[in-house]
Amino acid sequence: IITGAGAGVGRAVAEEFGRHGWSVALLSRDVTRLNSAAAELVERYGVRTLAIPTDVADANAVEAAADEVERELGPIHTWINVAMATVFGAVSDVSAAEVERGTRVTYLGQVHGMMSALKRMRARNNGVIVNVGSALAYRSVPLQAIYCGAKAAIRGFTDSLRSEIIHDKLDVQLTMVDLPAVNTPQFDWAMNKTGRRPQPVPPIFQPEVPARAIYFA
């Protein structure tokens, strides 16, 4: 399962797994992009795919998607949390509702993924969870407080869960891949209150680079 699989890093990750012959479930909100990505994987690699329109901010929707994947594709071996949302702007310019939405997608979206994955992987004592973090979880920058806060929160939740997995002696692997600046559509799609066109801080990598790192993880 790959969340945020309709574009950017998530889509590149889906491509990387498809290239290696995996069955891939793609989760994202945009039906058109999801179906396009899934169809491309089938055409290029002949793998089984499942496109499930899902808002990861909704825990019930994530759980329903997990059930559908297990019915259609079989037991979930690997769950990769990529989906994100943010607003470019100073804290004084963003609303509480915008902060909440960015946090629900970027942070709680990964929490919901971890919980749904762990529920199934614990029962089988097998599986891999990969969370996509950011360098900004370690060094926050201005005009990105929503994103930086969410990525730092993911790091904290992941570290706590990893400790519990170690304590319970589970054969479930949990890791976090922290990304550098990546050339993705988020800089065109995200709400922007700065009056300027945002871009990542160089050096900027193409999505295929983190996709390979996530597959390795």
Protein Blocks (a to p, Z undefined) as FASTA:
>chain_A
ZZhklgcjllmmmmmmmmnopacddddfblmlmmmmmmmmmmmnopacddddddfklmkl
mmmmmmmmmmmnopcfbdcdfbdcddeddfklpcfklmmmmmmmmmmmmmmmmmmmmmmm
mmnopacddddddfklmmccehilmmmmmmmmmmmmmmmmmmmmmmnopabdcddddddd
dddfklmmpccfkopacddddddddfklmmmmmmmZZ
